[in-house]
């Protein structure tokens, strides 16, 4: 059951970390013209001549793209930080990046320097790279198996709430104006401050305490607080079984994870899903949305309100995913989500090409954008990080999140960098590329990714062991061996090895 303690730690972690990732994804969209004026004015005050348009474009591209680049750096810190500082410890340390960045961005106008905004975007990216990986890991390890999916979707829900909050606060009538943009950028430090004050009162991940710190007493205490009852022997025993099955290998590094046969399909699956999530064109659709609405006859002053309503749809559909992920399962949501995105991109290509000749096509474009966002919000956005938690055991999970996070941010950066060129060269046909990526990812999930709903981490690993052609041999007390099965030859038996 969902206890108050588990609900609060989910709320504090997701609001303090994931919310800010979403907030910083969209916070610079609304005040962009005012910020660019500030860049130009600052340059003019220093040099006495206006900034060239090429230099301004370069500076603004850096401002936008430094965030996903910082996210990539942040993902590379996941493995060493969560193993040395713990999951909760990493989240607490991570808040310092956000608070420093918020102070720098909030005071940039007074200090008359645009360079610190670009630097702050890198720092904020590092923060988001850590947060986007550590929060799902932390919450996934704390949740009972029957709530793991619902709680695992919460970080993504708060990312969408963060995007919506930035869109609302970024309205011209609120803070998206010449006076308000430094405050808009600086507000990001507040959730971090709240998390820094409240999170220390909650326990560390019980799995980390037991399996990596070897502290059964603290792990038992943490579990009792999270579950709301004293009898946690079953879960402790399951953790011990997991520990015994993987004792020999020690902690996985990224290199050993990439070369380990027993985790081959798990690793390929998270790379495919993370690439599919970002390369499926979600940023392109958001980027195109304003122009699609404009061509449909929406007044330019009203477009910002339409953008906010799209953000609201995103929040509502991700909220729905929280409630249906445990009843429908992960696999069906991923397949349905990618199928909706695939169909939307195909029809959107047609609609954008015909909108100048057929009047109602522009309304079909709007429908496609909404349908695409609905599809992405129920599956491709929230589910992959849930599956990273579920498909890997304790020793390989940090390295898996580091790989998955790096792929996520690298793909995000690539789309941000290439989409403008794709759009210039291909126009509406660029959505056919996204359509093909959605279809390929959907096909992979259909044939390879198993359903993980209501299964323990060990049960999921047994399913994947068959896919990896490795056998697990168990006796009643513990999992002892697995034997690679290949081409009828005698293979080495890995005793007590991990899957």
N, C-alpha and C positions, 0 to 999 in steps of 0.2 A: 504493500500500500504506500501511498504518498504521505510521508510525515511532514510536519511543519519544518523540521530541521532540514530535510532534503529539499523541500520547496524553497526555503530561504537561501540555502547555499547555491541552488540553481539560479535563483533570481539575482543574487549579489554577483555571482561569477559572470552571468550572461550580460547583466546591465553594466557592470564595471568594465568589462572587456569587449565582448562581441558588439554591443551597442556602438562603441566608439569606432570600431572597424567600419560599420555601415555609415556612421555619421561622416567619417573622413573620406569615404568613397565619393559622396555627392556634395560635400560642403562647399567646394570651390566652383560648382557649376553656376549657381545663381549670381554670386558677386563678381564673376569673371571680368566683366567690362570695367568695373570700378577698381579692381585689383590691377588690371592692365594699365589703367590711367595712372595709378599710384606708381607702378614700375617706371612708366614714361616720365612722370613728374620728378621722381627721385633722380633719374638719370640726367634729366635736364638741369636740375639744381646743381648736380655735381660737375657736369661737363659744359653746360651752357648751350647745348644743342639737343634737339629731340632724338629719341631712339629710332633707329631704322626699323622698318616693319619686319625685316628678316630676323633681326636680333630680338625683337619683341616676341615673334612667333617661337623662336628658339627658347627664350626664357620661359614662356608659358607652357611649351611642350615639356620642359624640364620640371616645372611646377606640378604638372599633372602626372608625368611618368615616374617621378622620383618615389611616389607612394608605393606602386607595385614593386619597384626595384628594392626599396627598403623592406617590403614584405618578403622578398626572396632572401635577403640577409637575415631577417628575423627567423625565417623557417630553418635556416642553417644553424641557428642557436638552440633549436628545440631539444635535440638529443642531449648535448652536454648539460643544458640547464635543468631539464626535468629529472635527469639522473642524479645530479649533484645537489640541487636545491629543493627537489620535490615538486609536485604539481602546484600546490598552493603557494609554496615559496617562490616559484617562478612567476606566478600571477602577481604576487605582491611586489617583487622586484621590478617587474615589467611596468607597473604604474608610474615609476620614476621617469621612464621614457616619455610617457604621455603628458605628465605634469610639466616637465621641462619644455617639451614641444609647445604645449598650450601657452605657457608664459612667453616664449619667444615669438609665437605668431600673434598673440594678443598685444604685444608691445612693439611690433615691427613698424607700425605707422609712426609712433612717437619717436622711435629710434631712427626713422627715415632710412630704413634698409630693407631691400627686397630679398637680398641674399639669404637672410635668416629664414624667410618663408620657405625657400627651396630646401635649405638644410633641415628645417622642421618637418617638411614633408617626408624626407628620408627617415628621420627619427620616428615619426608617426608610423611610417611603413614598417619599420623594425618592430614597433609595438604591435601593430596589427598582424604581422607575420607570426609572432609568438602567440598572441591571443587567439588567432583563428585556429591554431593547432592544439594549444594547451587546454583551452576551455572544454572542447569536446572530449579530450582524453581524460581530464579531471572528472567531468560529470559522468562519462561512460563507465569509469572505474568505480564510481560511488553508487551507481544505480543498481537496483535489483533487476534481474533479467526481464521481468514482465513490464518494466517501465523504461528500459534502456533506450528504446527507439524514441519514445515521446520526449524524454529528457534530452536525448541527443539532438533532437530537432530544435530545442529551445535556443541554442546559440545562433542558429540561422534566423530564427524568428526575431531575435533582438538585433541582428544585423539589418533586417528589413525595417524594424522600428527606428533604428539609427538613421537609415536612409530617409525615411519619411520625416523624422524630426528635423533633419538638415534641410529638407525641401520646404517644410512649413516655416522654420525660422529664417530660411533664405528668401522668403517672399519679400518683394520690394517694400511693402508696407511694414515689415517687421525689421529684419536685420540685413536683408540683401540689398543694401544701399551704400552710398558713399561714406556715410558716417558709421554704419553698423558692422561692416565686414570684419574689422579686427576683433570685435566682441564675438561675432559668429564663429570665427576660427578658434578663439581662446576658450570658448565654453567647453571644449572637449576635455579639459582637465577635471571638470567637476565629477563625472562618474568615477574617474580614477581615484579621486580624493575620498569619495564615499566608500569605494571598495577597500582602499587602504585602511580605513577606520573600522570597517565591519568584518571583513573576511578573516582577520586573525582569530575571531571568536568561534570559527567553524573548524572541524577536523580536517586533517590532511587525508588524501586518498588512502583507504584501508589497505588496498592491494600494494601500494607503494610502501606503506609502513611495514607490512608483513613480509612481502617477497623481496624488497630491496634493502630495507633497513633491518629486517629480521626481528622486529619488535612486535611480538604477538599480543602483548598486554595493551599497547596503544592501539593496535589495529582492531582488537576486540572492542575496546572502549569507543573508538570511532564508529564502528559498525552498529553498536548498540544505540549510540546517539542518532545515527542516520535512520535506523530501522524502527526505533521506538519500542523495542523489546529486548529482553536480556539474552534470549536463546539464539545465538548466531553461530552455533557450532557447525551447522550444515555449510554455510558460506565459507567459514574458516577452513573446513576440510576440503572444500572444492578448490580453494586457493592453494592449499598445500599440495593437492594432487597436480595442479597446474605447475607448481614449483618443481615437484619431483620429476615431472615429465621433461623438464627443460634444464635440469640442474647442471649438466655437464658443460654446456656451451658458454655459460656466463652471459653478460650483456652483449646483445648484437650491436655492432657498429653498422653504418650504412653500407660499407664495403662487404662485410660478412653477410648482411641481409640480401644484397644483390647477387651474391654468388651461392647462396644456400638453396639447395634443391627442394627441401621440404617446404619452402615458402614461395616457390616460384610463381604459382598462379595467383596467390594473394597479392604479390607485389605487382604483377602485370595488371591485375584487376584495378588496384587503386590508381595506377598511372593512367589507365584508359579512362576511368571514371572522372578523375580530376582534370584530365585534358578535355574530355567531353563536356564537362561542366563549364569550363571557361571558353573553349574554342567553338561552342555551340552558338555563339553570337549574342549572348545576353547583353554585353556592353554595346554592341552594334545596334541592337534593337532600341535600347535606351537612348543611344546617340541619335538615331534616326527619328525617334518618336516625335520630337518637336516639329520636324519638317513634315512628317506625315499628317500631323494635326493641322498644320498651317495649310497644306494643300487641300485638306478636307474642308477648309473654310472657317476654321477656328480663328478667332481674332488674336493677333499677336500678343495683346495684353492679357488675354485669357489663358494662353498656353501654359504659363507657370502653374495655374490652378489645375489644369488638366494633368500636368506632370505629377502634381501632388496626389491627384486621385488615382493615378497609376501606382504610385508608391503605396497608397492605401490598399489597393487590390492585392499588391504583393504581400502586405502584412496579413490581410485576411486569409489569403490562400495558404500562407506558411503556417498560420494559426490552425487552419483546418488539418494540415499535415501532422501537427502535434497530436491531434485527436484520432486520426485514422491510421497512423503508422503502425500501431500495435494490433489493430483489427485486420487491416488489409495486408500488412507486411511491407518490407523494404523493396522487394523485387518488383512487385506490381506497380508501386508508386514511381520507381525509376523508369520502368518500361512505358507506363502511361504518360509520364512527364516528357520523356524524350520523343514519344510518338506525337504528342501535341505540338512540341517545338518544331519537329520535322515538318508536319503538315502546315503549320503556320508560316514557316519560312518559304515553303513551296508556293502557297497561295499568295503570300505577300509579294513575291517576285512578280507574279502575274498581275496582281492589283496595281503595283507601282508602275508597271510598264503601260497599263491601259488607263491609268487615272485621268490622263488628259483627253482621251477619246470617249471614255464611258464615264458619265458623271457619278454614278453610285459606287464606282470602284474605290474612291477615296474613303468611303465609309467601310468598305470591306477591309481596307488597309488598317483602319482603327481597330476593327474586330480582330484582325490577325495579331496586332500588337498586344491586345488584351489577352487573347487566347494563348499567345506565346508566354506571357508573363505568368499566367495561371499555371501552364505546364511546367515552367522552370521552377516555380515556387513550391509545387507539391512533390517534386522528385529530384531533379538534377542539382538544385541548390542545397537542400538540407541533408540528403541521404548519404552521399559519399563519405563525409567525415564520421557518420555513425558507423558505417561499415569498416572504416579503418580501425576503430576501437574494437569492433567485434571479430574481425578476421585475424587479428594478431594477439599473441599471448604477451604477458607482462614484459618479458625480456626483449621482444622485438618491436613492441608498440612504439616507443619513442623514435626509433630509427625509421619506422614505417610512416609516422606522422611527419618526420623531417623530409622524407622523399615525397610524400603526397603534397605537403605544403609547398615544397620547392617547385613541383610540377604546376601546382595551382597558380602560384605567383608568376612563374616564368610564362605560362600560357596567357595570363592576364596582361602581363607586360607586352607580350607579342601582339595580342589583339589590339591593344592601345596604340602600339607603334605602327602596325600594318593596315589597320582598318581604313584610315584616311586615304591611303594609296589604293587599297582595294576598291573603295567607293569611287575614287576618281577614275580608275581604270575600267571598272566593271559596272558601276552604277548599281541598279537594283539587283543585277545578277549576282552580286557578292553574297546575297542571301542563299543562293543555291549551294555555295560552298558550306555554309552553316547547316543547310538542310542535309547534305551528304554526311557531315560529321555527326549530326544527331542520329541519322539512320545507322551509321557504322557503330556508334556507341551502343545504341539500342540492340543491335544484332549481337554484339559481344556479351552484353548483360544477359540476353535471352539464353545464349548457349553456355555461358561459363559461370555467372554469379549465382550462388545458391541463396535460398531464403534463410535468414538468420533469426527471424522472429522467435522469441521465447526460448532460445537455446543458450546453454552456457558457453563460455569461451572454448572449453574443451570439446564440446559437441560440434561446434562450428569447425574447429580444427580437424576433427575426425573426417568431416565431410570433405574438406579441402585436401586432406591427406590422399584420398582416392584420386582426386584430380591430379595431384602431384606424383602419383604412382609410388607412394610410400605407404607401408603398412604400419599400423600401430598394434603392438601386441600388449595385452594387459593381463595382469592377474587381479585378484580381488583387492589387493592392498594398493597397488600403484601401477602406473603406466611404465612399462619397462623399456621396450625396444620399438624402433620401427625399422623396417627393412626395405630399402629401395628395390623396386621390382623392375628389372629392365632386360629385355631381349633374352630371357632365359638364362642369363649368366649368373654366376655366384657373385653377389654384391656384398660389400662390407656391411656389417650390421652396426648401426650407430646406437650404442647403448645409452639409455636415458637422454636421448637427444631431443631438441625442440622441434615442434612443428609450427 
